[in-house]
């Protein structure tokens, strides 16, 4: 089942943000995240806000009506972000509108490609109309490998998509079976070829640490990725979330989770093989062939930029205000159709929270964290972090906290020590 939402302050019916939140809009990059909450099958490890068609029973924002609901929220987003702003327009998505142009779009889920390509393009066209896109904007959709054909890829590319992130997860059938992934591993190569043939960049997403996955299984997946020569690779350790089918299996002793040493071995193997194949890490779980192959949308998350999340359960952040939409597609669709904000709750981050998040996220990046952000007891821990092999000493002399490979494995420890008070 999807995870529970946080409890926050109520969101006004018109979605209006607190005074001052939009003051810097247009000076910071603006991204749009579009959450498509549909899947053919719910994977046993997944606690994302997703639904199968039978679960919805034809009510609310269905596959057929989802694009219209998303377009309605885009209109609301434009109205909120232009509200009360007196500065010169950064762009004019629609005549007279004072709104910032969008630099990145990321369509995730769920399985976004359960929607017809024409609907994904319709939503992208709505972003163009309401906001405009900066030149060379990055536009990504996630996809199940089984859903990408040359015709689908061509239609997405013609509509303005520039990247496809394929949920490969593993190249090993028994690992995919444990994860309840239904795609045919052989179709990953077909999908990569289709995406590349349409002129788009391709990213492959992997999961390691699945119960029953050996180090050699993981090596086989990495070798398969390297052979496909994608532009970008993400590799995330499996996290078993409460309420999922996999969590129940673990609790009952039906499957056994690997230990921390296994996870560390697999991360180090991934970094070694990907680096050897010409991929550079730029965030703890992400590698790219070159800087222009990095996922700019996610980089903007990590750098604290603004983004608006479209769709049921989607989260947003603008100017230190974070909010989240109602989770179920039915009330979501009802609200946006009535011109009412779908926001379920929000929080206004304090200066301390914003600082802590800047440290938490900034330290994950290859350029590291500006040590000028660290004061007092936290600054005094830097020498110890270097001595423990968690932070690069040469980078620290340049005023940056850059994680070593060991530091990437223990990033939470590094953050905790840097934020010591």
C-alpha positions as CSV (number, residue, x, y, z in Angstrom):
1,X,0.0,0.0,0.0
2,X,1.2,3.6,-0.6
3,X,2.9,5.1,2.4
4,X,1.1,7.5,4.8
5,X,1.2,11.2,4.1
6,X,2.7,13.7,6.6
7,X,0.4,15.9,8.7
8,X,0.8,19.6,7.9
9,X,-1.0,22.9,7.9
10,X,-4.1,23.2,5.7
11,X,-3.7,24.4,2.1
12,X,-6.0,27.3,1.1
13,X,-8.7,26.3,-1.4
14,X,-7.1,28.5,-4.1
15,X,-3.6,27.1,-3.4
16,X,-2.2,30.5,-2.5
17,X,1.3,30.4,-1.0
18,X,2.3,32.3,2.1
19,X,3.5,35.9,1.6
20,X,7.0,36.1,0.3
21,X,7.2,32.5,-1.0
22,X,7.0,33.5,-4.6
23,X,9.3,36.5,-4.3
24,X,12.3,34.7,-5.8
25,X,10.4,32.7,-8.4
26,X,12.1,33.1,-11.7
27,X,15.5,33.6,-10.1
28,X,15.7,29.9,-9.3
29,X,15.2,27.0,-11.7
30,X,11.7,25.8,-11.8
31,X,10.9,22.1,-12.5
32,X,7.6,20.4,-13.1
33,X,7.1,16.8,-11.8
34,X,4.1,14.9,-13.2
35,X,3.1,11.9,-11.2
36,X,1.2,9.3,-13.2
37,X,-0.2,6.9,-10.5
38,X,-1.1,3.9,-12.7
39,X,0.6,0.5,-12.8
40,X,-0.4,-2.8,-14.4
41,X,0.8,-4.7,-11.4
42,X,1.8,-3.4,-7.9
43,X,5.4,-4.6,-7.2
44,X,5.9,-6.2,-3.8
45,X,8.6,-3.7,-2.7
46,X,6.8,-0.5,-3.8
47,X,5.1,1.9,-1.4
48,X,4.7,4.7,-4.0
49,X,1.3,6.3,-4.6
50,X,0.3,3.9,-7.4
51,X,-2.9,2.0,-8.3
52,X,-3.8,-0.7,-10.7
53,X,-6.8,-0.1,-13.0
54,X,-9.0,-2.7,-11.2
55,X,-8.3,-0.9,-7.8
56,X,-9.7,2.4,-9.2
57,X,-12.8,0.8,-10.6
58,X,-13.2,3.5,-13.2
59,X,-13.6,6.3,-10.7
60,X,-11.7,9.6,-10.5
61,X,-8.6,10.3,-12.6
62,X,-8.4,7.2,-14.7
63,X,-5.9,6.4,-17.5
64,X,-8.4,7.9,-20.0
65,X,-9.0,11.1,-18.0
66,X,-5.7,11.7,-16.3
67,X,-4.3,14.2,-18.8
68,X,-7.3,16.5,-18.4
69,X,-6.9,16.4,-14.6
70,X,-3.1,17.2,-14.9
71,X,-3.8,20.1,-17.3
72,X,-6.3,21.5,-14.8
73,X,-3.7,21.5,-12.0
74,X,-1.2,23.2,-14.4
75,X,-3.6,26.0,-14.8
76,X,-3.9,26.3,-11.0
77,X,-0.1,26.3,-10.7
78,X,0.3,29.1,-13.1
79,X,-2.3,31.2,-11.3
80,X,-0.6,30.6,-7.9
81,X,3.0,31.3,-9.1
82,X,2.0,34.5,-10.9
83,X,-0.1,35.8,-8.0
84,X,1.2,39.0,-6.4
85,X,4.5,39.0,-8.4
86,X,5.4,42.5,-9.5
87,X,8.7,41.9,-11.2
88,X,9.2,41.7,-15.0
89,X,8.2,38.4,-16.4
90,X,10.9,35.7,-16.8
91,X,8.8,34.3,-19.6
92,X,5.3,34.4,-20.9
93,X,3.9,30.9,-21.3
94,X,0.5,32.4,-22.2
95,X,-0.1,35.9,-23.3
96,X,0.3,38.3,-20.4
97,X,1.1,35.7,-17.8
98,X,3.9,36.6,-15.4
99,X,5.4,33.2,-14.8
100,X,8.9,31.6,-14.8
101,X,9.8,29.3,-17.7
102,X,10.3,25.7,-16.8
103,X,13.8,24.3,-17.1
104,X,13.0,20.6,-16.4
105,X,10.1,18.3,-16.6
106,X,10.1,14.8,-15.1
107,X,7.2,12.4,-15.6
108,X,7.3,9.6,-13.0
109,X,5.1,7.1,-11.3
110,X,3.8,4.5,-11.4
111,X,4.3,3.7,-15.0
112,X,3.9,6.9,-17.0
113,X,3.8,5.0,-20.3
114,X,0.6,3.4,-19.3
115,X,-0.8,6.6,-20.7
116,X,-0.8,6.9,-24.5
117,X,2.1,8.9,-25.8
118,X,-0.3,11.5,-27.1
119,X,-1.5,12.2,-23.6
120,X,2.0,12.6,-22.2
121,X,2.7,15.0,-25.0
122,X,-0.6,16.8,-24.2
123,X,0.6,17.4,-20.7
124,X,3.9,18.7,-21.9
125,X,2.1,21.0,-24.3
126,X,0.1,22.3,-21.3
127,X,3.4,23.1,-19.6
128,X,4.5,25.0,-22.6
129,X,1.2,26.9,-22.8
130,X,1.1,27.8,-19.1
131,X,4.8,28.5,-18.4
132,X,6.9,28.1,-21.5
133,X,10.1,26.0,-21.6
134,X,13.6,27.4,-21.4
135,X,15.8,26.6,-24.5
136,X,17.1,23.1,-24.4
137,X,14.8,22.2,-21.5
138,X,15.3,18.6,-20.1
139,X,12.1,16.6,-20.5
140,X,12.1,13.1,-19.0
141,X,9.6,10.3,-18.7
142,X,10.1,7.0,-16.8
143,X,9.0,3.9,-18.6
144,X,8.7,0.2,-18.2
145,X,10.9,-1.5,-20.9
146,X,7.9,-3.5,-22.2
147,X,6.0,-0.3,-23.0
148,X,8.6,1.3,-25.3
149,X,8.5,0.6,-29.0
150,X,10.1,2.5,-31.8
151,X,6.7,4.1,-32.6
152,X,6.2,5.2,-29.0
153,X,9.7,6.6,-28.7
154,X,9.3,8.5,-32.0
155,X,6.0,10.1,-30.8
156,X,7.5,11.1,-27.5
157,X,10.6,12.6,-29.1
158,X,8.5,14.5,-31.7
159,X,6.4,15.9,-28.8
160,X,9.5,17.3,-27.1
161,X,10.7,14.6,-24.7
162,X,14.5,14.4,-24.5
163,X,15.2,11.6,-22.0
164,X,13.6,8.2,-21.1
165,X,14.5,6.5,-17.8
166,X,13.9,2.8,-18.1
167,X,13.1,0.8,-15.0
168,X,15.5,-2.1,-15.7
169,X,16.1,-2.9,-12.0
170,X,18.0,-6.1,-12.8
171,X,19.1,-8.3,-15.6
172,X,18.6,-11.5,-13.6
173,X,15.1,-13.2,-13.9
174,X,14.9,-14.6,-10.4
175,X,15.8,-11.1,-8.9
176,X,13.1,-9.5,-11.1
177,X,10.6,-12.2,-9.9
178,X,11.3,-11.4,-6.3
179,X,10.7,-7.7,-7.0
180,X,7.4,-8.6,-8.9
181,X,8.8,-6.9,-11.9
182,X,6.9,-8.2,-15.0
183,X,9.0,-7.0,-17.9
184,X,11.1,-9.3,-20.0
185,X,14.8,-8.6,-19.4
186,X,15.4,-9.1,-23.2
187,X,13.2,-6.1,-23.9
188,X,15.5,-3.7,-22.2
189,X,17.9,-3.8,-25.2
190,X,14.9,-3.3,-27.5
191,X,13.7,-0.3,-25.5
192,X,17.2,1.2,-25.3
193,X,17.5,0.9,-29.1
194,X,14.1,2.5,-29.7
195,X,14.9,5.5,-27.4
196,X,18.3,6.0,-28.9
197,X,16.9,5.7,-32.4
198,X,14.4,8.5,-31.7
199,X,17.3,10.8,-30.7
200,X,16.6,10.8,-27.0
201,X,19.0,10.2,-24.1
202,X,18.5,6.9,-22.2
203,X,18.9,6.2,-18.5
204,X,18.8,2.8,-16.9
205,X,17.6,2.4,-13.3
206,X,18.8,-0.5,-11.1
207,X,18.0,-1.8,-7.6
208,X,20.5,-3.8,-5.6
209,X,20.2,-5.7,-2.3
210,X,17.1,-7.8,-3.3
211,X,16.6,-10.9,-1.2
212,X,18.4,-13.8,-2.9
213,X,20.5,-11.6,-5.1
214,X,24.2,-12.7,-5.0
215,X,27.2,-10.5,-5.8
216,X,27.5,-12.3,-9.1
217,X,23.9,-11.6,-9.9
218,X,24.6,-8.0,-9.3
219,X,27.7,-8.1,-11.4
220,X,25.7,-9.7,-14.3
221,X,23.2,-6.7,-14.1
222,X,26.0,-4.2,-14.1
223,X,27.7,-6.0,-17.0
224,X,24.5,-5.9,-19.0
225,X,24.1,-2.2,-18.3
226,X,27.6,-1.4,-19.5
227,X,27.1,-3.4,-22.6
228,X,24.0,-1.3,-23.4
229,X,26.0,1.9,-23.2
230,X,23.3,4.2,-21.7
231,X,23.9,7.9,-21.1
232,X,23.0,7.6,-17.5
233,X,22.7,5.0,-14.7
234,X,20.9,5.1,-11.3
235,X,21.5,2.4,-8.8
236,X,19.6,2.4,-5.5
237,X,19.7,0.1,-2.6
238,X,16.4,-1.7,-1.9
239,X,14.6,-0.3,1.1
240,X,11.8,-2.4,2.5
241,X,9.0,-0.1,3.5
242,X,6.4,-1.0,6.1
243,X,3.0,-2.0,4.6
244,X,4.5,-3.5,1.4
245,X,4.1,-7.2,0.5
246,X,7.9,-7.6,0.7
247,X,7.9,-6.3,4.2
248,X,5.4,-8.9,5.2
249,X,7.5,-11.6,3.6
250,X,10.6,-10.5,5.5
251,X,8.7,-10.3,8.8
252,X,7.4,-13.8,8.3
253,X,10.8,-15.2,7.5
254,X,9.8,-16.1,3.9
255,X,12.7,-14.1,2.5
256,X,15.9,-12.8,4.1
257,X,17.3,-9.4,3.5
258,X,21.1,-9.1,2.8
259,X,23.3,-7.5,5.5
260,X,25.0,-4.1,5.4
261,X,28.3,-5.6,4.2
262,X,26.5,-7.1,1.2
263,X,25.0,-3.7,0.4
264,X,28.4,-2.0,0.7
265,X,30.1,-4.7,-1.5
266,X,27.5,-4.1,-4.2
267,X,27.8,-0.4,-4.1
268,X,31.6,-0.5,-4.4
269,X,31.3,-3.0,-7.3
270,X,28.9,-0.7,-9.1
271,X,31.1,2.3,-8.7
272,X,34.2,0.4,-9.8
273,X,32.6,-1.1,-12.9
274,X,30.7,2.0,-13.9
275,X,33.8,4.2,-13.4
276,X,35.9,1.8,-15.4
277,X,33.3,2.1,-18.2
278,X,33.6,5.8,-18.3
279,X,30.7,6.8,-16.1
280,X,31.4,9.5,-13.4
281,X,29.4,9.6,-10.2
282,X,27.7,13.0,-9.6
283,X,25.4,12.0,-6.8
284,X,25.7,9.1,-4.5
285,X,23.3,6.8,-6.5
286,X,23.8,8.3,-10.0
287,X,26.4,8.1,-12.7
288,X,26.6,9.8,-16.1
289,X,28.8,9.6,-19.2
290,X,29.3,13.4,-19.2
291,X,28.0,16.4,-17.4
292,X,25.3,17.1,-20.0
293,X,24.0,13.5,-19.4
294,X,23.2,14.2,-15.7
295,X,19.6,14.3,-14.7
296,X,19.2,18.1,-14.2
297,X,15.8,17.7,-12.8
298,X,17.1,15.7,-9.8
299,X,20.1,18.0,-9.5
300,X,17.8,20.9,-9.0
301,X,16.0,18.9,-6.2
302,X,19.3,18.4,-4.5
303,X,20.2,22.1,-4.9
304,X,17.0,23.3,-3.3
305,X,15.4,24.8,-6.4
306,X,11.6,25.2,-6.9
307,X,9.4,22.5,-8.4
308,X,5.6,21.9,-8.7
309,X,4.4,18.4,-8.4
310,X,1.4,17.6,-10.6
311,X,-0.9,14.6,-9.8
312,X,-2.3,12.6,-6.9
313,X,0.1,12.5,-4.0
314,X,2.7,14.7,-5.7
315,X,5.0,16.9,-3.6
316,X,6.0,20.5,-4.4
317,X,8.5,23.0,-3.1
318,X,8.6,26.8,-3.8
319,X,10.5,29.3,-1.8
320,X,10.8,27.2,1.4
321,X,7.2,26.1,1.3
322,X,6.6,22.4,0.8
323,X,3.2,20.8,0.2
324,X,1.6,17.6,-1.0
325,X,-1.5,16.6,-2.9
326,X,-4.3,14.3,-1.8
327,X,-3.3,10.8,-2.6
328,X,-6.2,9.1,-4.2
329,X,-7.0,9.9,-7.9
330,X,-10.7,10.3,-7.3
331,X,-10.7,13.3,-4.9
332,X,-7.7,14.7,-6.8
333,X,-9.7,14.7,-10.0
334,X,-12.8,16.2,-8.3
335,X,-10.8,19.0,-6.8
336,X,-8.9,20.1,-9.8
337,X,-12.0,19.9,-12.0
338,X,-13.7,22.3,-9.5
339,X,-10.7,24.7,-9.6
340,X,-9.8,23.8,-6.0
341,X,-6.3,23.1,-4.9
342,X,-5.6,19.4,-4.5
343,X,-3.2,20.2,-1.7
344,X,-3.7,18.0,1.4
345,X,-1.2,19.7,3.7
346,X,1.9,21.9,3.7
347,X,4.7,23.1,5.9
348,X,6.8,26.3,5.9
349,X,10.4,25.4,6.5
350,X,12.3,27.3,9.2
351,X,15.7,28.7,8.4
352,X,17.2,25.9,10.5
353,X,15.3,23.3,8.5
354,X,16.4,24.9,5.2
355,X,20.0,25.0,6.3
356,X,20.0,21.3,7.4
357,X,18.4,20.2,4.1
358,X,21.1,22.2,2.2
359,X,23.7,20.3,4.1
360,X,21.9,16.9,3.8
361,X,21.4,17.2,0.0
362,X,24.5,19.2,-0.9
363,X,26.9,16.7,0.6
364,X,25.6,14.0,-1.7
365,X,26.9,15.8,-4.9
366,X,30.2,15.3,-6.5
367,X,31.2,19.0,-6.1
368,X,30.6,18.5,-2.4
369,X,29.3,20.9,0.2
370,X,30.7,24.4,0.8
371,X,32.3,24.2,4.2
372,X,31.4,27.8,4.8
373,X,27.9,26.5,5.6
374,X,29.2,24.5,8.6
375,X,29.8,26.3,11.8
376,X,30.7,25.6,15.4
377,X,31.0,22.0,16.6
378,X,30.2,20.7,13.1
379,X,33.2,22.5,11.6
380,X,35.4,20.9,14.2
381,X,34.4,17.5,13.0
382,X,35.8,17.9,9.5
383,X,39.4,16.8,10.5
384,X,37.9,13.7,12.0
385,X,35.9,12.9,8.9
386,X,39.1,13.2,6.8
387,X,41.0,11.0,9.2
388,X,38.2,8.4,9.1
389,X,38.4,8.3,5.3
390,X,34.9,9.7,4.8
391,X,35.8,13.1,3.3
392,X,38.5,13.9,0.8
393,X,41.3,15.9,2.4
394,X,42.4,17.8,-0.7
395,X,38.9,19.0,-1.4
396,X,38.5,20.1,2.2
397,X,41.6,22.4,1.7
398,X,39.7,24.0,-1.1
399,X,36.7,24.5,1.2
400,X,34.5,21.7,0.0
401,X,33.3,18.5,1.8
402,X,33.5,15.9,-0.9
403,X,32.7,12.3,0.0
404,X,35.0,9.4,-0.6
405,X,33.6,6.1,-1.7
406,X,33.5,5.0,2.0
407,X,31.9,8.4,2.8
408,X,29.2,7.8,0.2
409,X,28.4,4.5,2.0
410,X,28.2,6.4,5.3
411,X,26.7,9.7,4.1
412,X,24.1,9.8,6.9
413,X,27.0,9.6,9.5
414,X,28.8,12.5,7.7
415,X,25.7,14.7,7.7
416,X,25.0,13.9,11.4
417,X,28.6,15.0,12.4
418,X,28.6,18.1,10.2
419,X,25.3,19.2,11.8
420,X,26.6,18.6,15.3
421,X,25.6,21.5,17.6
